[in-house]
């Protein structure tokens, strides 16, 4: 992509900054951002260094481990008995209405059941997307897995305890792995592209 994905412009913010802002706006009390060796650079360049609601977590093995290991480090920095949103950074920031739909479906599914859902997952035309709202039981299962386990395989196994939430935006199933993907999805704005020296 020519720069660190977390620092790609997303409107007037960095991509990671826009995600943090979105989660806080829909009611998250804390956000854990997991970074690799360039964490200090990302933290200062993203404009989030002073945000007290953000916990920065470094994965010292980011180059040799998979997404599950980074996710576990982030989850470990959050309260274990509460649901937690998770998403990779290289997906479009989803509108608040879609996230509220996922949250409402999660809360409805909890109503009076002895065991709650493992997660609530936004969908578009039947495809599962991001971000996922994970319950404490799913978090526990993720911690019981083995290094290299795929998160999507666990979610595929757990279909009976997932709340699948059709939303009105295809952004939930999009990825930004190539410059063309990013340019086709990103809002315009004034946030500068930050290059590392």
C-alpha positions in Angstrom: 0.0 0.0 0.0 3.0 2.3 0.2 2.5 3.1 3.8 1.4 1.5 7.1 -2.3 0.5 6.6 -3.3 1.9 10.0 -2.2 5.3 8.9 -4.0 5.5 5.6 -6.2 8.6 5.4 -9.9 7.9 6.2 -11.7 11.2 5.9 -10.1 13.7 8.3 -8.5 10.8 10.4 -6.2 8.0 10.0 -7.8 4.6 9.3 -7.0 3.4 12.9 -8.2 6.7 14.3 -11.5 6.5 12.4 -12.1 2.9 13.8 -11.3 4.1 17.3 -13.7 7.0 17.0 -16.4 4.8 15.6 -16.2 2.2 18.4 -16.2 4.9 21.1 -19.2 6.6 19.4 -21.3 3.5 19.6 -20.6 3.0 23.3 -17.3 1.1 23.7 -15.6 2.2 26.9 -12.1 1.1 25.9 -10.4 0.2 22.7 -7.3 -1.9 22.5 -5.1 -1.3 19.4 -2.6 -4.1 18.7 0.5 -3.0 16.8 3.8 -4.5 15.8 7.3 -3.1 16.1 6.2 0.2 14.5 3.7 0.8 17.3 5.2 4.0 18.7 5.3 5.5 15.2 1.6 4.6 14.5 0.6 5.9 17.9 2.1 9.3 17.4 1.2 9.7 13.7 -2.4 8.5 14.1 -3.2 11.3 16.5 -4.3 8.9 19.3 -1.3 9.2 21.7 -3.2 11.1 24.3 -6.6 9.3 24.1 -7.2 7.8 27.5 -9.7 5.3 26.2 -7.1 3.7 23.9 -4.8 0.9 25.2 -1.8 0.3 23.0 -0.6 -3.3 22.9 2.5 -4.5 21.1 2.7 -8.0 19.6 6.4 -8.6 19.7 6.0 -11.5 17.2 3.7 -9.7 14.7 5.8 -10.8 11.8 5.7 -14.5 12.7 2.2 -14.9 14.2 -1.3 -14.8 12.8 -4.3 -12.5 13.4 -5.5 -14.7 16.3 -2.4 -14.1 18.4 -2.7 -10.3 17.9 -6.4 -10.5 18.7 -5.7 -12.4 22.0 -3.2 -9.7 23.1 -5.9 -7.1 22.5 -8.6 -9.1 24.2 -6.3 -9.7 27.2 -6.1 -5.9 27.7 -9.9 -5.6 27.9 -12.4 -6.8 30.6 -12.9 -10.6 30.2 -16.5 -10.6 31.2 -17.8 -8.1 28.7 -18.5 -8.4 24.9 -15.8 -7.0 22.7 -15.7 -5.8 19.1 -12.9 -6.9 16.9 -11.7 -6.1 13.4 -8.6 -6.0 11.3 -7.5 -2.5 10.5 -7.4 -3.0 6.7 -11.2 -3.1 6.2 -13.4 0.0 5.6 -14.8 1.8 8.7 -18.4 0.7 8.8 -21.1 3.2 9.4 -22.6 3.6 12.9 -26.0 2.4 11.8 -24.6 -1.0 10.8 -22.8 -1.3 14.1 -25.9 -0.3 16.0 -27.9 -3.1 14.2 -25.3 -5.6 15.2 -25.3 -4.4 18.8 -29.2 -4.4 19.0 -29.3 -8.0 17.6 -26.7 -9.1 20.2 -28.8 -7.5 23.0 -32.0 -9.1 21.7 -30.3 -12.5 21.5 -29.2 -12.3 25.2 -32.8 -11.8 26.4 -33.6 -14.5 28.9 -31.3 -17.2 27.5 -29.2 -19.3 29.9 -26.3 -18.9 27.5 -25.8 -16.0 25.2 -24.6 -16.0 21.7 -20.9 -16.5 21.0 -20.9 -13.5 18.7 -22.9 -11.2 16.5 -21.6 -10.9 13.0 -22.7 -8.4 10.3 -23.5 -9.9 6.9 -24.0 -8.7 3.4 -25.8 -10.9 0.9 -25.1 -13.9 3.1 -21.3 -13.3 3.5 -20.0 -12.8 7.0 -18.1 -9.5 7.7 -16.5 -7.2 10.1 -16.4 -6.1 12.8 -17.5 -9.0 15.0 -19.0 -8.5 18.4 -17.7 -11.4 20.5 -19.1 -12.6 23.8 -17.0 -13.9 26.7 -17.6 -17.5 25.7 -16.1 -16.9 22.2 -13.2 -15.1 23.8 -12.6 -18.0 26.1 -12.6 -20.4 23.1 -10.1 -18.2 21.3 -7.8 -18.4 24.2 -8.1 -22.2 24.3 -7.0 -22.6 20.7 -3.6 -23.3 19.4 -1.1 -20.9 17.7 -2.1 -20.3 14.1 -5.7 -21.2 14.5 -8.0 -19.3 12.1 -10.7 -17.1 13.7 -13.0 -17.6 10.7 -12.8 -21.4 11.2 -13.9 -21.1 14.8 -16.8 -18.9 13.8 -17.8 -21.3 11.0 -17.9 -24.1 13.6 -20.0 -22.1 16.0 -22.9 -21.3 13.6 -25.7 -22.2 16.0 -24.5 -19.7 18.6 -23.9 -16.9 16.1 -26.3 -14.0 15.6 -26.0 -13.2 11.9 -27.1 -9.6 11.2 -27.9 -8.5 7.7 -26.9 -4.8 7.3 -27.4 -2.2 4.6 -23.8 -1.7 3.7 -21.4 -3.9 1.6 -18.5 -2.3 3.5 -18.7 -5.1 6.1 -17.4 -7.7 3.7 -14.8 -5.5 1.9 -11.0 -5.7 2.4 -8.4 -3.2 1.4 -5.4 -5.3 0.4 -4.5 -3.4 -2.7 -4.3 0.3 -3.5 -7.3 0.0 -5.9 -9.4 -1.5 -3.1 -8.5 1.3 -0.8 -9.1 4.1 -3.3 -12.5 2.6 -4.2 -13.7 2.6 -0.6 -12.0 5.5 1.2 -13.8 8.7 1.9 -12.0 11.8 0.8 -10.5 14.1 3.5 -7.6 16.1 4.6 -5.6 13.6 6.7 -2.1 13.5 5.3 -0.4 10.3 4.2 2.3 9.7 6.8 5.5 8.1 5.7 8.1 6.6 8.0 11.6 8.0 7.7 
